[in-house]
Amino acid sequence: PWCGPCKQMLPALETLQANNPSLVIGKVNCDEAQELAQSFGVRAIPTLVLLKKGHVVGTRVGAQSLDSLTKFITG
């Protein structure tokens, strides 16, 4: 709730979700879920973790543009 870059990226994530209805986007408050963040190796926020069938297939750190997010999920 306090992360400026996270808030900045929210419209791009919403557009990405709207354009890819099968995509599931989850947000985690690292202050409230520290163990989960540690399990994914989160050291900075925002950190994006791409999972496919429960396995990590990619990670990005820092605010991303819609174009960058689209390339991230399409590989």
Order of alpha helices (4+ residues) and beta strands (2+ residues): alpha-alpha-beta-beta-alpha
